[in-house]
Amino acid sequence: MHDAETVPGFTERHLGLSFKYFFIAIIAVVLLAVYISNLLFGDSSLEVLMELEEYELYLSDEVSRLKAENAELQKEYFELKELSPQTQN
């Protein structure tokens, strides 16, 4: 008869790995899957990065628009200031 230690287990017979290494490999694969899913769908994901880059472009355009509007308003202000009567102290 065979001892329990000399008879290879299921994972060793079919996969060539002892149960211990098979279990470690499964844990590593699960952790890698969790890490990759977090990269793709988590708070630090590629989707969030792309949304932030799009928002950055929107804000840059908004800054440019507001600068142009500010220049127009300053021009109008100084034109109106020139038309107002000068007061002497």
PDB file with one MODEL, atoms N, CA, C and O in Angstrom:
MODEL        1
ATOM      1  N   MET A   1       0.829  -1.176   0.000  1.00  0.00           N
ATOM      2  CA  MET A   1       0.000   0.000   0.000  1.00  0.00           C
ATOM      3  C   MET A   1       0.876   1.242   0.000  1.00  0.00           C
ATOM      4  O   MET A   1       2.032   1.212   0.422  1.00  0.00           O
ATOM      5  N   HIS A   2       0.298   2.335  -0.484  1.00  0.00           N
ATOM      6  CA  HIS A   2       1.023   3.600  -0.577  1.00  0.00           C
ATOM      7  C   HIS A   2       0.740   4.445   0.650  1.00  0.00           C
ATOM      8  O   HIS A   2      -0.369   4.460   1.184  1.00  0.00           O
ATOM      9  N   ASP A   3       1.779   5.148   1.080  1.00  0.00           N
ATOM     10  CA  ASP A   3       1.577   6.108   2.161  1.00  0.00           C
ATOM     11  C   ASP A   3       0.885   7.339   1.588  1.00  0.00           C
ATOM     12  O   ASP A   3       0.958   7.601   0.387  1.00  0.00           O
ATOM     13  N   ALA A   4       0.225   8.077   2.441  1.00  0.00           N
ATOM     14  CA  ALA A   4      -0.472   9.291   2.004  1.00  0.00           C
ATOM     15  C   ALA A   4       0.518  10.326   1.498  1.00  0.00           C
ATOM     16  O   ALA A   4       0.165  11.152   0.656  1.00  0.00           O
ATOM     17  N   GLU A   5       1.748  10.300   1.991  1.00  0.00           N
ATOM     18  CA  GLU A   5       2.741  11.293   1.582  1.00  0.00           C
ATOM     19  C   GLU A   5       3.317  10.982   0.208  1.00  0.00           C
ATOM     20  O   GLU A   5       3.747  11.901  -0.488  1.00  0.00           O
ATOM     21  N   THR A   6       3.340   9.733  -0.201  1.00  0.00           N
ATOM     22  CA  THR A   6       3.943   9.389  -1.483  1.00  0.00           C
ATOM     23  C   THR A   6       2.953   9.442  -2.631  1.00  0.00           C
ATOM     24  O   THR A   6       3.365   9.481  -3.791  1.00  0.00           O
ATOM     25  N   VAL A   7       1.677   9.443  -2.346  1.00  0.00           N
ATOM     26  CA  VAL A   7       0.669   9.527  -3.395  1.00  0.00           C
ATOM     27  C   VAL A   7       0.496  10.998  -3.744  1.00  0.00           C
ATOM     28  O   VAL A   7       0.141  11.800  -2.881  1.00  0.00           O
ATOM     29  N   PRO A   8       0.746  11.367  -5.010  1.00  0.00           N
ATOM     30  CA  PRO A   8       0.599  12.778  -5.370  1.00  0.00           C
ATOM     31  C   PRO A   8      -0.860  13.208  -5.331  1.00  0.00           C
ATOM     32  O   PRO A   8      -1.761  12.429  -5.640  1.00  0.00           O
ATOM     33  N   GLY A   9      -1.073  14.454  -4.947  1.00  0.00           N
ATOM     34  CA  GLY A   9      -2.421  15.000  -4.883  1.00  0.00           C
ATOM     35  C   GLY A   9      -2.935  15.360  -6.262  1.00  0.00           C
ATOM     36  O   GLY A   9      -2.221  15.233  -7.257  1.00  0.00           O
ATOM     37  N   PHE A  10      -4.174  15.807  -6.313  1.00  0.00           N
ATOM     38  CA  PHE A  10      -4.821  16.165  -7.574  1.00  0.00           C
ATOM     39  C   PHE A  10      -4.041  17.246  -8.318  1.00  0.00           C
ATOM     40  O   PHE A  10      -3.767  17.114  -9.511  1.00  0.00           O
ATOM     41  N   THR A  11      -3.684  18.322  -7.602  1.00  0.00           N
ATOM     42  CA  THR A  11      -2.989  19.428  -8.258  1.00  0.00           C
ATOM     43  C   THR A  11      -1.602  19.014  -8.726  1.00  0.00           C
ATOM     44  O   THR A  11      -1.133  19.479  -9.764  1.00  0.00           O
ATOM     45  N   GLU A  12      -0.957  18.165  -7.987  1.00  0.00           N
ATOM     46  CA  GLU A  12       0.379  17.726  -8.378  1.00  0.00           C
ATOM     47  C   GLU A  12       0.302  16.788  -9.578  1.00  0.00           C
ATOM     48  O   GLU A  12       1.163  16.844 -10.456  1.00  0.00           O
ATOM     49  N   ARG A  13      -0.703  15.936  -9.631  1.00  0.00           N
ATOM     50  CA  ARG A  13      -0.847  15.013 -10.759  1.00  0.00           C
ATOM     51  C   ARG A  13      -1.212  15.750 -12.035  1.00  0.00           C
ATOM     52  O   ARG A  13      -0.654  15.456 -13.092  1.00  0.00           O
ATOM     53  N   HIS A  14      -2.133  16.699 -11.964  1.00  0.00           N
ATOM     54  CA  HIS A  14      -2.662  17.331 -13.166  1.00  0.00           C
ATOM     55  C   HIS A  14      -1.981  18.649 -13.525  1.00  0.00           C
ATOM     56  O   HIS A  14      -1.919  19.008 -14.701  1.00  0.00           O
ATOM     57  N   LEU A  15      -1.481  19.361 -12.551  1.00  0.00           N
ATOM     58  CA  LEU A  15      -0.882  20.678 -12.820  1.00  0.00           C
ATOM     59  C   LEU A  15       0.614  20.712 -12.558  1.00  0.00           C
ATOM     60  O   LEU A  15       1.284  21.666 -12.955  1.00  0.00           O
ATOM     61  N   GLY A  16       1.140  19.718 -11.913  1.00  0.00           N
ATOM     62  CA  GLY A  16       2.562  19.681 -11.619  1.00  0.00           C
ATOM     63  C   GLY A  16       2.959  20.568 -10.460  1.00  0.00           C
ATOM     64  O   GLY A  16       4.143  20.852 -10.273  1.00  0.00           O
ATOM     65  N   LEU A  17       1.995  21.008  -9.684  1.00  0.00           N
ATOM     66  CA  LEU A  17       2.262  21.872  -8.537  1.00  0.00           C
ATOM     67  C   LEU A  17       1.741  21.209  -7.277  1.00  0.00           C
ATOM     68  O   LEU A  17       0.713  20.532  -7.295  1.00  0.00           O
ATOM     69  N   SER A  18       2.451  21.409  -6.196  1.00  0.00           N
ATOM     70  CA  SER A  18       1.907  20.941  -4.930  1.00  0.00           C
ATOM     71  C   SER A  18       0.743  21.849  -4.546  1.00  0.00           C
ATOM     72  O   SER A  18       0.602  22.948  -5.083  1.00  0.00           O
ATOM     73  N   PHE A  19      -0.076  21.391  -3.627  1.00  0.00           N
ATOM     74  CA  PHE A  19      -1.250  22.172  -3.217  1.00  0.00           C
ATOM     75  C   PHE A  19      -0.832  23.541  -2.686  1.00  0.00           C
ATOM     76  O   PHE A  19      -1.510  24.538  -2.936  1.00  0.00           O
ATOM     77  N   LYS A  20       0.272  23.591  -1.962  1.00  0.00           N
ATOM     78  CA  LYS A  20       0.750  24.848  -1.373  1.00  0.00           C
ATOM     79  C   LYS A  20       1.062  25.867  -2.468  1.00  0.00           C
ATOM     80  O   LYS A  20       0.630  27.016  -2.383  1.00  0.00           O
ATOM     81  N   TYR A  21       1.813  25.454  -3.500  1.00  0.00           N
ATOM     82  CA  TYR A  21       2.169  26.379  -4.576  1.00  0.00           C
ATOM     83  C   TYR A  21       0.962  26.720  -5.449  1.00  0.00           C
ATOM     84  O   TYR A  21       0.857  27.837  -5.955  1.00  0.00           O
ATOM     85  N   PHE A  22       0.059  25.770  -5.625  1.00  0.00           N
ATOM     86  CA  PHE A  22      -1.171  26.032  -6.359  1.00  0.00           C
ATOM     87  C   PHE A  22      -2.004  27.083  -5.627  1.00  0.00           C
ATOM     88  O   PHE A  22      -2.529  28.002  -6.256  1.00  0.00           O
ATOM     89  N   PHE A  23      -2.130  26.959  -4.316  1.00  0.00           N
ATOM     90  CA  PHE A  23      -2.882  27.920  -3.512  1.00  0.00           C
ATOM     91  C   PHE A  23      -2.238  29.297  -3.587  1.00  0.00           C
ATOM     92  O   PHE A  23      -2.947  30.294  -3.723  1.00  0.00           O
ATOM     93  N   ILE A  24      -0.914  29.378  -3.502  1.00  0.00           N
ATOM     94  CA  ILE A  24      -0.203  30.662  -3.612  1.00  0.00           C
ATOM     95  C   ILE A  24      -0.431  31.282  -4.988  1.00  0.00           C
ATOM     96  O   ILE A  24      -0.628  32.492  -5.106  1.00  0.00           O
ATOM     97  N   ALA A  25      -0.403  30.441  -6.035  1.00  0.00           N
ATOM     98  CA  ALA A  25      -0.630  30.947  -7.392  1.00  0.00           C
ATOM     99  C   ALA A  25      -2.046  31.493  -7.534  1.00  0.00           C
ATOM    100  O   ALA A  25      -2.245  32.536  -8.157  1.00  0.00           O
ATOM    101  N   ILE A  26      -3.025  30.805  -6.968  1.00  0.00           N
ATOM    102  CA  ILE A  26      -4.415  31.281  -7.033  1.00  0.00           C
ATOM    103  C   ILE A  26      -4.556  32.619  -6.311  1.00  0.00           C
ATOM    104  O   ILE A  26      -5.206  33.535  -6.815  1.00  0.00           O
ATOM    105  N   ILE A  27      -3.960  32.729  -5.153  1.00  0.00           N
ATOM    106  CA  ILE A  27      -4.005  33.996  -4.395  1.00  0.00           C
ATOM    107  C   ILE A  27      -3.353  35.115  -5.204  1.00  0.00           C
ATOM    108  O   ILE A  27      -3.884  36.225  -5.252  1.00  0.00           O
ATOM    109  N   ALA A  28      -2.212  34.844  -5.840  1.00  0.00           N
ATOM    110  CA  ALA A  28      -1.521  35.858  -6.641  1.00  0.00           C
ATOM    111  C   ALA A  28      -2.386  36.301  -7.816  1.00  0.00           C
ATOM    112  O   ALA A  28      -2.453  37.493  -8.117  1.00  0.00           O
ATOM    113  N   VAL A  29      -3.041  35.368  -8.478  1.00  0.00           N
ATOM    114  CA  VAL A  29      -3.909  35.712  -9.610  1.00  0.00           C
ATOM    115  C   VAL A  29      -5.088  36.558  -9.144  1.00  0.00           C
ATOM    116  O   VAL A  29      -5.450  37.529  -9.810  1.00  0.00           O
ATOM    117  N   VAL A  30      -5.682  36.212  -8.030  1.00  0.00           N
ATOM    118  CA  VAL A  30      -6.820  36.986  -7.508  1.00  0.00           C
ATOM    119  C   VAL A  30      -6.369  38.400  -7.142  1.00  0.00           C
ATOM    120  O   VAL A  30      -7.056  39.369  -7.466  1.00  0.00           O
ATOM    121  N   LEU A  31      -5.234  38.527  -6.477  1.00  0.00           N
ATOM    122  CA  LEU A  31      -4.731  39.854  -6.106  1.00  0.00           C
ATOM    123  C   LEU A  31      -4.408  40.683  -7.346  1.00  0.00           C
ATOM    124  O   LEU A  31      -4.691  41.881  -7.381  1.00  0.00           O
ATOM    125  N   LEU A  32      -3.824  40.060  -8.350  1.00  0.00           N
ATOM    126  CA  LEU A  32      -3.530  40.769  -9.594  1.00  0.00           C
ATOM    127  C   LEU A  32      -4.813  41.229 -10.277  1.00  0.00           C
ATOM    128  O   LEU A  32      -4.874  42.340 -10.804  1.00  0.00           O
ATOM    129  N   ALA A  33      -5.831  40.382 -10.269  1.00  0.00           N
ATOM    130  CA  ALA A  33      -7.116  40.750 -10.868  1.00  0.00           C
ATOM    131  C   ALA A  33      -7.752  41.925 -10.124  1.00  0.00           C
ATOM    132  O   ALA A  33      -8.302  42.831 -10.751  1.00  0.00           O
ATOM    133  N   VAL A  34      -7.682  41.916  -8.808  1.00  0.00           N
ATOM    134  CA  VAL A  34      -8.229  43.027  -8.016  1.00  0.00           C
ATOM    135  C   VAL A  34      -7.466  44.317  -8.313  1.00  0.00           C
ATOM    136  O   VAL A  34      -8.071  45.379  -8.455  1.00  0.00           O
ATOM    137  N   TYR A  35      -6.148  44.225  -8.407  1.00  0.00           N
ATOM    138  CA  TYR A  35      -5.321  45.400  -8.689  1.00  0.00           C
ATOM    139  C   TYR A  35      -5.653  45.978 -10.066  1.00  0.00           C
ATOM    140  O   TYR A  35      -5.822  47.189 -10.207  1.00  0.00           O
ATOM    141  N   ILE A  36      -5.746  45.122 -11.072  1.00  0.00           N
ATOM    142  CA  ILE A  36      -6.037  45.595 -12.428  1.00  0.00           C
ATOM    143  C   ILE A  36      -7.448  46.175 -12.509  1.00  0.00           C
ATOM    144  O   ILE A  36      -7.658  47.195 -13.164  1.00  0.00           O
ATOM    145  N   SER A  37      -8.408  45.541 -11.856  1.00  0.00           N
ATOM    146  CA  SER A  37      -9.770  46.091 -11.877  1.00  0.00           C
ATOM    147  C   SER A  37      -9.822  47.441 -11.167  1.00  0.00           C
ATOM    148  O   SER A  37     -10.583  48.323 -11.566  1.00  0.00           O
ATOM    149  N   ASN A  38      -9.022  47.606 -10.123  1.00  0.00           N
ATOM    150  CA  ASN A  38      -8.960  48.896  -9.434  1.00  0.00           C
ATOM    151  C   ASN A  38      -8.338  49.956 -10.340  1.00  0.00           C
ATOM    152  O   ASN A  38      -8.773  51.108 -10.337  1.00  0.00           O
ATOM    153  N   LEU A  39      -7.326  49.576 -11.114  1.00  0.00           N
ATOM    154  CA  LEU A  39      -6.723  50.524 -12.054  1.00  0.00           C
ATOM    155  C   LEU A  39      -7.718  50.959 -13.126  1.00  0.00           C
ATOM    156  O   LEU A  39      -7.734  52.119 -13.536  1.00  0.00           O
ATOM    157  N   LEU A  40      -8.539  50.028 -13.569  1.00  0.00           N
ATOM    158  CA  LEU A  40      -9.470  50.340 -14.651  1.00  0.00           C
ATOM    159  C   LEU A  40     -10.747  51.021 -14.169  1.00  0.00           C
ATOM    160  O   LEU A  40     -11.308  51.851 -14.885  1.00  0.00           O
ATOM    161  N   PHE A  41     -11.213  50.685 -12.971  1.00  0.00           N
ATOM    162  CA  PHE A  41     -12.521  51.172 -12.545  1.00  0.00           C
ATOM    163  C   PHE A  41     -12.523  51.885 -11.199  1.00  0.00           C
ATOM    164  O   PHE A  41     -13.584  52.343 -10.775  1.00  0.00           O
ATOM    165  N   GLY A  42     -11.407  52.005 -10.512  1.00  0.00           N
ATOM    166  CA  GLY A  42     -11.367  52.593  -9.178  1.00  0.00           C
ATOM    167  C   GLY A  42     -11.240  54.103  -9.197  1.00  0.00           C
ATOM    168  O   GLY A  42     -11.419  54.745 -10.231  1.00  0.00           O
ATOM    169  N   ASP A  43     -10.923  54.664  -8.024  1.00  0.00           N
ATOM    170  CA  ASP A  43     -10.778  56.114  -7.886  1.00  0.00           C
ATOM    171  C   ASP A  43      -9.583  56.658  -8.656  1.00  0.00           C
ATOM    172  O   ASP A  43      -9.579  57.827  -9.041  1.00  0.00           O
ATOM    173  N   SER A  44      -8.587  55.844  -8.882  1.00  0.00           N
ATOM    174  CA  SER A  44      -7.393  56.261  -9.612  1.00  0.00           C
ATOM    175  C   SER A  44      -7.369  55.629 -11.002  1.00  0.00           C
ATOM    176  O   SER A  44      -6.298  55.311 -11.519  1.00  0.00           O
ATOM    177  N   SER A  45      -8.513  55.451 -11.596  1.00  0.00           N
ATOM    178  CA  SER A  45      -8.611  54.690 -12.831  1.00  0.00           C
ATOM    179  C   SER A  45      -8.279  55.533 -14.053  1.00  0.00           C
ATOM    180  O   SER A  45      -8.161  56.757 -13.987  1.00  0.00           O
ATOM    181  N   LEU A  46      -8.134  54.840 -15.153  1.00  0.00           N
ATOM    182  CA  LEU A  46      -7.886  55.479 -16.435  1.00  0.00           C
ATOM    183  C   LEU A  46      -9.075  56.348 -16.828  1.00  0.00           C
ATOM    184  O   LEU A  46      -8.894  57.429 -17.388  1.00  0.00           O
ATOM    185  N   GLU A  47     -10.269  55.892 -16.545  1.00  0.00           N
ATOM    186  CA  GLU A  47     -11.474  56.659 -16.862  1.00  0.00           C
ATOM    187  C   GLU A  47     -11.494  57.991 -16.114  1.00  0.00           C
ATOM    188  O   GLU A  47     -11.833  59.023 -16.693  1.00  0.00           O
ATOM    189  N   VAL A  48     -11.137  57.971 -14.847  1.00  0.00           N
ATOM    190  CA  VAL A  48     -11.094  59.197 -14.039  1.00  0.00           C
ATOM    191  C   VAL A  48     -10.031  60.141 -14.593  1.00  0.00           C
ATOM    192  O   VAL A  48     -10.249  61.350 -14.673  1.00  0.00           O
ATOM    193  N   LEU A  49      -8.876  59.585 -14.977  1.00  0.00           N
ATOM    194  CA  LEU A  49      -7.813  60.407 -15.556  1.00  0.00           C
ATOM    195  C   LEU A  49      -8.287  61.100 -16.823  1.00  0.00           C
ATOM    196  O   LEU A  49      -8.035  62.289 -17.017  1.00  0.00           O
ATOM    197  N   MET A  50      -8.971  60.360 -17.684  1.00  0.00           N
ATOM    198  CA  MET A  50      -9.458  60.952 -18.931  1.00  0.00           C
ATOM    199  C   MET A  50     -10.505  62.023 -18.660  1.00  0.00           C
ATOM    200  O   MET A  50     -10.515  63.053 -19.335  1.00  0.00           O
ATOM    201  N   GLU A  51     -11.380  61.806 -17.696  1.00  0.00           N
ATOM    202  CA  GLU A  51     -12.380  62.819 -17.335  1.00  0.00           C
ATOM    203  C   GLU A  51     -11.705  64.079 -16.794  1.00  0.00           C
ATOM    204  O   GLU A  51     -12.123  65.194 -17.106  1.00  0.00           O
ATOM    205  N   LEU A  52     -10.662  63.897 -15.983  1.00  0.00           N
ATOM    206  CA  LEU A  52      -9.954  65.057 -15.435  1.00  0.00           C
ATOM    207  C   LEU A  52      -9.217  65.824 -16.530  1.00  0.00           C
ATOM    208  O   LEU A  52      -9.167  67.054 -16.488  1.00  0.00           O
ATOM    209  N   GLU A  53      -8.650  65.129 -17.499  1.00  0.00           N
ATOM    210  CA  GLU A  53      -7.988  65.814 -18.608  1.00  0.00           C
ATOM    211  C   GLU A  53      -8.997  66.613 -19.432  1.00  0.00           C
ATOM    212  O   GLU A  53      -8.703  67.724 -19.871  1.00  0.00           O
ATOM    213  N   GLU A  54     -10.189  66.043 -19.641  1.00  0.00           N
ATOM    214  CA  GLU A  54     -11.245  66.754 -20.360  1.00  0.00           C
ATOM    215  C   GLU A  54     -11.687  67.990 -19.575  1.00  0.00           C
ATOM    216  O   GLU A  54     -11.907  69.053 -20.154  1.00  0.00           O
ATOM    217  N   TYR A  55     -11.814  67.844 -18.261  1.00  0.00           N
ATOM    218  CA  TYR A  55     -12.192  68.976 -17.408  1.00  0.00           C
ATOM    219  C   TYR A  55     -11.105  70.054 -17.417  1.00  0.00           C
ATOM    220  O   TYR A  55     -11.409  71.246 -17.373  1.00  0.00           O
ATOM    221  N   GLU A  56      -9.845  69.634 -17.472  1.00  0.00           N
ATOM    222  CA  GLU A  56      -8.740  70.589 -17.538  1.00  0.00           C
ATOM    223  C   GLU A  56      -8.820  71.414 -18.824  1.00  0.00           C
ATOM    224  O   GLU A  56      -8.589  72.622 -18.798  1.00  0.00           O
ATOM    225  N   LEU A  57      -9.145  70.771 -19.946  1.00  0.00           N
ATOM    226  CA  LEU A  57      -9.318  71.508 -21.201  1.00  0.00           C
ATOM    227  C   LEU A  57     -10.474  72.500 -21.111  1.00  0.00           C
ATOM    228  O   LEU A  57     -10.376  73.632 -21.585  1.00  0.00           O
ATOM    229  N   TYR A  58     -11.573  72.057 -20.494  1.00  0.00           N
ATOM    230  CA  TYR A  58     -12.719  72.954 -20.308  1.00  0.00           C
ATOM    231  C   TYR A  58     -12.310  74.173 -19.481  1.00  0.00           C
ATOM    232  O   TYR A  58     -12.650  75.305 -19.824  1.00  0.00           O
ATOM    233  N   LEU A  59     -11.577  73.934 -18.385  1.00  0.00           N
ATOM    234  CA  LEU A  59     -11.166  75.043 -17.526  1.00  0.00           C
ATOM    235  C   LEU A  59     -10.199  75.980 -18.245  1.00  0.00           C
ATOM    236  O   LEU A  59     -10.269  77.195 -18.057  1.00  0.00           O
ATOM    237  N   SER A  60      -9.308  75.443 -19.057  1.00  0.00           N
ATOM    238  CA  SER A  60      -8.385  76.291 -19.827  1.00  0.00           C
ATOM    239  C   SER A  60      -9.164  77.186 -20.784  1.00  0.00           C
ATOM    240  O   SER A  60      -8.868  78.374 -20.912  1.00  0.00           O
ATOM    241  N   ASP A  61     -10.166  76.609 -21.458  1.00  0.00           N
ATOM    242  CA  ASP A  61     -10.997  77.407 -22.358  1.00  0.00           C
ATOM    243  C   ASP A  61     -11.765  78.475 -21.579  1.00  0.00           C
ATOM    244  O   ASP A  61     -11.908  79.609 -22.035  1.00  0.00           O
ATOM    245  N   GLU A  62     -12.252  78.100 -20.410  1.00  0.00           N
ATOM    246  CA  GLU A  62     -12.997  79.048 -19.578  1.00  0.00           C
ATOM    247  C   GLU A  62     -12.092  80.199 -19.119  1.00  0.00           C
ATOM    248  O   GLU A  62     -12.525  81.352 -19.096  1.00  0.00           O
ATOM    249  N   VAL A  63     -10.856  79.899 -18.758  1.00  0.00           N
ATOM    250  CA  VAL A  63      -9.905  80.939 -18.347  1.00  0.00           C
ATOM    251  C   VAL A  63      -9.649  81.890 -19.515  1.00  0.00           C
ATOM    252  O   VAL A  63      -9.636  83.108 -19.337  1.00  0.00           O
ATOM    253  N   SER A  64      -9.446  81.336 -20.700  1.00  0.00           N
ATOM    254  CA  SER A  64      -9.214  82.189 -21.876  1.00  0.00           C
ATOM    255  C   SER A  64     -10.413  83.081 -22.154  1.00  0.00           C
ATOM    256  O   SER A  64     -10.252  84.263 -22.457  1.00  0.00           O
ATOM    257  N   ARG A  65     -11.619  82.521 -22.053  1.00  0.00           N
ATOM    258  CA  ARG A  65     -12.835  83.303 -22.288  1.00  0.00           C
ATOM    259  C   ARG A  65     -12.974  84.415 -21.251  1.00  0.00           C
ATOM    260  O   ARG A  65     -13.325  85.546 -21.588  1.00  0.00           O
ATOM    261  N   LEU A  66     -12.697  84.089 -19.988  1.00  0.00           N
ATOM    262  CA  LEU A  66     -12.819  85.095 -18.933  1.00  0.00           C
ATOM    263  C   LEU A  66     -11.760  86.180 -19.052  1.00  0.00           C
ATOM    264  O   LEU A  66     -12.031  87.338 -18.733  1.00  0.00           O
ATOM    265  N   LYS A  67     -10.563  85.831 -19.503  1.00  0.00           N
ATOM    266  CA  LYS A  67      -9.529  86.853 -19.723  1.00  0.00           C
ATOM    267  C   LYS A  67      -9.958  87.822 -20.826  1.00  0.00           C
ATOM    268  O   LYS A  67      -9.774  89.032 -20.702  1.00  0.00           O
ATOM    269  N   ALA A  68     -10.528  87.285 -21.898  1.00  0.00           N
ATOM    270  CA  ALA A  68     -10.995  88.139 -22.988  1.00  0.00           C
ATOM    271  C   ALA A  68     -12.136  89.034 -22.512  1.00  0.00           C
ATOM    272  O   ALA A  68     -12.176  90.220 -22.841  1.00  0.00           O
ATOM    273  N   GLU A  69     -13.056  88.474 -21.744  1.00  0.00           N
ATOM    274  CA  GLU A  69     -14.164  89.258 -21.204  1.00  0.00           C
ATOM    275  C   GLU A  69     -13.649  90.334 -20.252  1.00  0.00           C
ATOM    276  O   GLU A  69     -14.147  91.460 -20.258  1.00  0.00           O
ATOM    277  N   ASN A  70     -12.662  89.995 -19.443  1.00  0.00           N
ATOM    278  CA  ASN A  70     -12.070  90.958 -18.519  1.00  0.00           C
ATOM    279  C   ASN A  70     -11.414  92.107 -19.288  1.00  0.00           C
ATOM    280  O   ASN A  70     -11.548  93.270 -18.907  1.00  0.00           O
ATOM    281  N   ALA A  71     -10.709  91.780 -20.362  1.00  0.00           N
ATOM    282  CA  ALA A  71     -10.067  92.834 -21.161  1.00  0.00           C
ATOM    283  C   ALA A  71     -11.114  93.770 -21.753  1.00  0.00           C
ATOM    284  O   ALA A  71     -10.926  94.987 -21.759  1.00  0.00           O
ATOM    285  N   GLU A  72     -12.214  93.213 -22.251  1.00  0.00           N
ATOM    286  CA  GLU A  72     -13.289  94.043 -22.800  1.00  0.00           C
ATOM    287  C   GLU A  72     -13.888  94.939 -21.720  1.00  0.00           C
ATOM    288  O   GLU A  72     -14.129  96.122 -21.962  1.00  0.00           O
ATOM    289  N   LEU A  73     -14.129  94.390 -20.541  1.00  0.00           N
ATOM    290  CA  LEU A  73     -14.716  95.178 -19.455  1.00  0.00           C
ATOM    291  C   LEU A  73     -13.763  96.258 -18.966  1.00  0.00           C
ATOM    292  O   LEU A  73     -14.200  97.359 -18.628  1.00  0.00           O
ATOM    293  N   GLN A  74     -12.468  95.962 -18.923  1.00  0.00           N
ATOM    294  CA  GLN A  74     -11.495  96.987 -18.525  1.00  0.00           C
ATOM    295  C   GLN A  74     -11.455  98.109 -19.555  1.00  0.00           C
ATOM    296  O   GLN A  74     -11.369  99.286 -19.205  1.00  0.00           O
ATOM    297  N   LYS A  75     -11.520  97.730 -20.835  1.00  0.00           N
ATOM    298  CA  LYS A  75     -11.525  98.742 -21.895  1.00  0.00           C
ATOM    299  C   LYS A  75     -12.750  99.637 -21.748  1.00  0.00           C
ATOM    300  O   LYS A  75     -12.646 100.861 -21.832  1.00  0.00           O
ATOM    301  N   GLU A  76     -13.908  99.023 -21.528  1.00  0.00           N
ATOM    302  CA  GLU A  76     -15.133  99.791 -21.344  1.00  0.00           C
ATOM    303  C   GLU A  76     -15.046 100.679 -20.106  1.00  0.00           C
ATOM    304  O   GLU A  76     -15.498 101.824 -20.136  1.00  0.00           O
ATOM    305  N   TYR A  77     -14.470 100.167 -19.019  1.00  0.00           N
ATOM    306  CA  TYR A  77     -14.316 100.932 -17.786  1.00  0.00           C
ATOM    307  C   TYR A  77     -13.456 102.172 -18.016  1.00  0.00           C
ATOM    308  O   TYR A  77     -13.818 103.274 -17.606  1.00  0.00           O
ATOM    309  N   PHE A  78     -12.313 101.981 -18.677  1.00  0.00           N
ATOM    310  CA  PHE A  78     -11.423 103.130 -18.892  1.00  0.00           C
ATOM    311  C   PHE A  78     -12.024 104.135 -19.869  1.00  0.00           C
ATOM    312  O   PHE A  78     -11.788 105.337 -19.750  1.00  0.00           O
ATOM    313  N   GLU A  79     -12.801 103.646 -20.837  1.00  0.00           N
ATOM    314  CA  GLU A  79     -13.485 104.584 -21.744  1.00  0.00           C
ATOM    315  C   GLU A  79     -14.511 105.399 -20.970  1.00  0.00           C
ATOM    316  O   GLU A  79     -14.624 106.606 -21.182  1.00  0.00           O
ATOM    317  N   LEU A  80     -15.254 104.764 -20.083  1.00  0.00           N
ATOM    318  CA  LEU A  80     -16.248 105.491 -19.284  1.00  0.00           C
ATOM    319  C   LEU A  80     -15.577 106.436 -18.297  1.00  0.00           C
ATOM    320  O   LEU A  80     -16.096 107.516 -18.016  1.00  0.00           O
ATOM    321  N   LYS A  81     -14.438 106.036 -17.777  1.00  0.00           N
ATOM    322  CA  LYS A  81     -13.713 106.882 -16.831  1.00  0.00           C
ATOM    323  C   LYS A  81     -13.207 108.142 -17.520  1.00  0.00           C
ATOM    324  O   LYS A  81     -13.182 109.208 -16.904  1.00  0.00           O
ATOM    325  N   GLU A  82     -12.812 108.045 -18.760  1.00  0.00           N
ATOM    326  CA  GLU A  82     -12.346 109.210 -19.521  1.00  0.00           C
ATOM    327  C   GLU A  82     -13.492 110.176 -19.804  1.00  0.00           C
ATOM    328  O   GLU A  82     -13.274 111.384 -19.901  1.00  0.00           O
ATOM    329  N   LEU A  83     -14.700 109.658 -19.935  1.00  0.00           N
ATOM    330  CA  LEU A  83     -15.844 110.513 -20.227  1.00  0.00           C
ATOM    331  C   LEU A  83     -16.377 111.213 -19.001  1.00  0.00           C
ATOM    332  O   LEU A  83     -17.024 112.253 -19.124  1.00  0.00           O
ATOM    333  N   SER A  84     -16.125 110.675 -17.815  1.00  0.00           N
ATOM    334  CA  SER A  84     -16.655 111.292 -16.607  1.00  0.00           C
ATOM    335  C   SER A  84     -15.861 112.564 -16.291  1.00  0.00           C
ATOM    336  O   SER A  84     -14.668 112.644 -16.580  1.00  0.00           O
ATOM    337  N   PRO A  85     -16.547 113.578 -15.682  1.00  0.00           N
ATOM    338  CA  PRO A  85     -15.861 114.830 -15.373  1.00  0.00           C
ATOM    339  C   PRO A  85     -14.783 114.616 -14.290  1.00  0.00           C
ATOM    340  O   PRO A  85     -14.931 113.810 -13.371  1.00  0.00           O
ATOM    341  N   GLN A  86     -13.722 115.366 -14.451  1.00  0.00           N
ATOM    342  CA  GLN A  86     -12.619 115.277 -13.479  1.00  0.00           C
ATOM    343  C   GLN A  86     -12.992 116.093 -12.251  1.00  0.00           C
ATOM    344  O   GLN A  86     -13.474 117.219 -12.372  1.00  0.00           O
ATOM    345  N   THR A  87     -12.778 115.543 -11.103  1.00  0.00           N
ATOM    346  CA  THR A  87     -13.036 116.277  -9.862  1.00  0.00           C
ATOM    347  C   THR A  87     -11.696 116.743  -9.319  1.00  0.00           C
ATOM    348  O   THR A  87     -10.707 116.011  -9.352  1.00  0.00           O
ATOM    349  N   GLN A  88     -11.680 117.975  -8.818  1.00  0.00           N
ATOM    350  CA  GLN A  88     -10.446 118.506  -8.257  1.00  0.00           C
ATOM    351  C   GLN A  88     -10.544 118.510  -6.735  1.00  0.00           C
ATOM    352  O   GLN A  88     -11.613 118.724  -6.163  1.00  0.00           O
ATOM    353  N   ASN A  89      -9.406 118.271  -6.097  1.00  0.00           N
ATOM    354  CA  ASN A  89      -9.363 118.257  -4.633  1.00  0.00           C
ATOM    355  C   ASN A  89      -8.912 119.577  -4.113  1.00  0.00           C
ATOM    356  O   ASN A  89      -8.812 119.762  -2.900  1.00  0.00           O
TER     357      ASN A  89
ENDMDL
END
